[in-house]
Amino acid sequence: MLQATGIHKSHGDLHVLQGVDVQLTAGEIVSIVGPSGAGKTTLLNVLSTLDRADSGSVVVDGTDLSTLRDKALARFRNAHIGFVFQFHQLLPEFNAVENAMLPALVGGRSEKDAEEAAMFRLEELGLAARAKHLPSQLSGGEQQRVAVARALVNNPPLLFADEPSGNLDSANAEALHDLFFELRDRHGLTIALVTHNEGLAERADRQIRLRDGRIES
């Protein structure tokens, strides 16, 4: 599903990623772990097309992303990749279904189609009754599930998550972790996530451990 080869990325004088190779197989859940400053989030951002590598290649489902200009890359991301942030990043003035339907609207779908797709995801995640609630009216766990619905509204085959449960209490965190595995089993998603949660990391099919910008194991 994804093959990244020779990834280098610097921020100013800091060489964050130093020749990283990563492969993700369709339908697996991979955790990316390591100490703070190891380059985990930078790697996730490069793999998910939120950032470009300085050198190296990322091929997703047969498409070499380095060959795509910015607009084409944005279209590819919208159709093929979902992303869940640590802080849900919901727009406060939009209700749950409006937040969840945004990627579908960006992708050019009609408002009716986008709303139907968003409601399907909210229902799947147990949030149908909360669809018209603003983020301020939702619990932390509910807000993060809305963010998952938004990430999946266009049915992408790839889902990336950066510390998705880092802002949740233990009960909501465990429920979110279970959700990732249920979605993988139900839809065949390929999921890569950065986490400091040892329980979630150990449940993954594989762990990629980074240290000082290189894969340690």
JOSULJO-V599039 format. One record per backbone hydrogen bond with DSSP energy under -0.5 kcal/mol. NH is the residue of the N-H (numbers start at 1). CO is the residue of the C=O. E is the energy in kcal/mol with one decimal. If there is no record, write none. Layout:
nh->{NH | NH}
co->{CO | CO}
e->{E | E}
This chain:
nh->{2 | 3 | 4 | 5 | 7 | 8 | 9 | 11 | 12 | 14 | 15 | 16 | 16 | 17 | 18 | 19 | 20 | 22 | 24 | 28 | 30 | 30 | 31 | 32 | 33 | 33 | 38 | 43 | 44 | 45 | 46 | 47 | 48 | 49 | 50 | 51 | 54 | 55 | 57 | 59 | 60 | 60 | 61 | 61 | 63 | 64 | 65 | 65 | 67 | 68 | 73 | 74 | 75 | 76 | 77 | 78 | 79 | 80 | 81 | 82 | 84 | 88 | 92 | 94 | 96 | 97 | 99 | 100 | 101 | 102 | 102 | 105 | 106 | 107 | 108 | 109 | 114 | 115 | 116 | 117 | 118 | 119 | 120 | 121 | 122 | 123 | 124 | 125 | 126 | 127 | 130 | 131 | 133 | 135 | 137 | 138 | 143 | 144 | 145 | 146 | 147 | 148 | 149 | 150 | 151 | 152 | 153 | 153 | 155 | 158 | 159 | 160 | 161 | 162 | 163 | 163 | 166 | 168 | 173 | 174 | 175 | 176 | 177 | 178 | 179 | 180 | 181 | 182 | 183 | 184 | 185 | 186 | 187 | 188 | 189 | 190 | 191 | 191 | 192 | 193 | 194 | 195 | 198 | 201 | 202 | 203 | 204 | 205 | 206 | 208 | 209 | 210 | 210 | 211 | 213 | 214 | 216 | 216 | 217}
co->{24 | 59 | 22 | 57 | 20 | 55 | 17 | 14 | 10 | 11 | 13 | 9 | 14 | 9 | 213 | 7 | 7 | 4 | 2 | 25 | 28 | 191 | 206 | 193 | 31 | 208 | 35 | 39 | 40 | 41 | 42 | 43 | 44 | 46 | 45 | 45 | 8 | 8 | 5 | 3 | 58 | 63 | 1 | 59 | 60 | 62 | 58 | 63 | 64 | 65 | 69 | 70 | 71 | 72 | 73 | 74 | 75 | 76 | 77 | 158 | 160 | 86 | 90 | 91 | 133 | 131 | 95 | 96 | 97 | 98 | 99 | 101 | 102 | 103 | 105 | 104 | 110 | 111 | 112 | 113 | 114 | 115 | 116 | 117 | 118 | 119 | 120 | 121 | 123 | 122 | 127 | 128 | 130 | 94 | 134 | 135 | 139 | 140 | 141 | 142 | 143 | 144 | 145 | 146 | 147 | 148 | 149 | 150 | 152 | 80 | 190 | 82 | 192 | 84 | 161 | 194 | 163 | 165 | 169 | 170 | 171 | 172 | 173 | 174 | 175 | 176 | 177 | 178 | 179 | 180 | 181 | 182 | 183 | 184 | 183 | 157 | 28 | 189 | 159 | 30 | 161 | 32 | 196 | 197 | 198 | 199 | 200 | 29 | 29 | 31 | 207 | 33 | 208 | 214 | 38 | 211 | 209 | 214 | 209}
e->{-2.0 | -2.5 | -3.5 | -2.6 | -2.6 | -2.1 | -1.7 | -2.6 | -0.5 | -2.0 | -0.7 | -1.2 | -1.3 | -2.2 | -3.0 | -1.3 | -2.1 | -2.2 | -2.5 | -1.8 | -0.5 | -2.9 | -2.5 | -3.1 | -0.6 | -2.6 | -1.7 | -2.4 | -2.5 | -2.7 | -2.0 | -2.8 | -2.1 | -1.1 | -1.4 | -1.7 | -2.5 | -1.3 | -2.1 | -2.5 | -0.5 | -2.5 | -2.9 | -0.5 | -2.2 | -0.6 | -2.7 | -0.8 | -1.6 | -1.4 | -2.9 | -2.4 | -2.0 | -2.3 | -2.7 | -2.2 | -1.6 | -2.3 | -2.2 | -2.4 | -2.4 | -0.6 | -0.6 | -1.6 | -1.8 | -2.5 | -2.5 | -2.4 | -1.7 | -0.5 | -1.0 | -1.9 | -2.7 | -1.8 | -1.7 | -2.3 | -3.0 | -2.4 | -2.2 | -2.4 | -2.4 | -2.6 | -2.1 | -1.8 | -2.6 | -2.7 | -2.2 | -1.7 | -1.6 | -3.5 | -1.6 | -1.3 | -1.8 | -0.7 | -2.0 | -1.7 | -2.6 | -2.0 | -1.7 | -2.1 | -1.9 | -1.7 | -2.5 | -2.5 | -2.1 | -1.5 | -0.7 | -0.8 | -2.3 | -1.6 | -2.7 | -2.7 | -1.8 | -2.5 | -0.7 | -2.5 | -1.6 | -1.7 | -2.7 | -2.3 | -1.9 | -2.2 | -2.4 | -2.4 | -1.9 | -1.8 | -1.5 | -2.3 | -2.7 | -2.1 | -2.4 | -2.2 | -2.7 | -2.2 | -0.6 | -2.5 | -2.4 | -0.5 | -2.2 | -2.4 | -2.6 | -1.5 | -0.8 | -2.5 | -2.4 | -1.3 | -1.0 | -1.8 | -1.3 | -3.1 | -0.6 | -2.9 | -0.6 | -2.5 | -1.7 | -1.5 | -3.2 | -0.6 | -1.3}
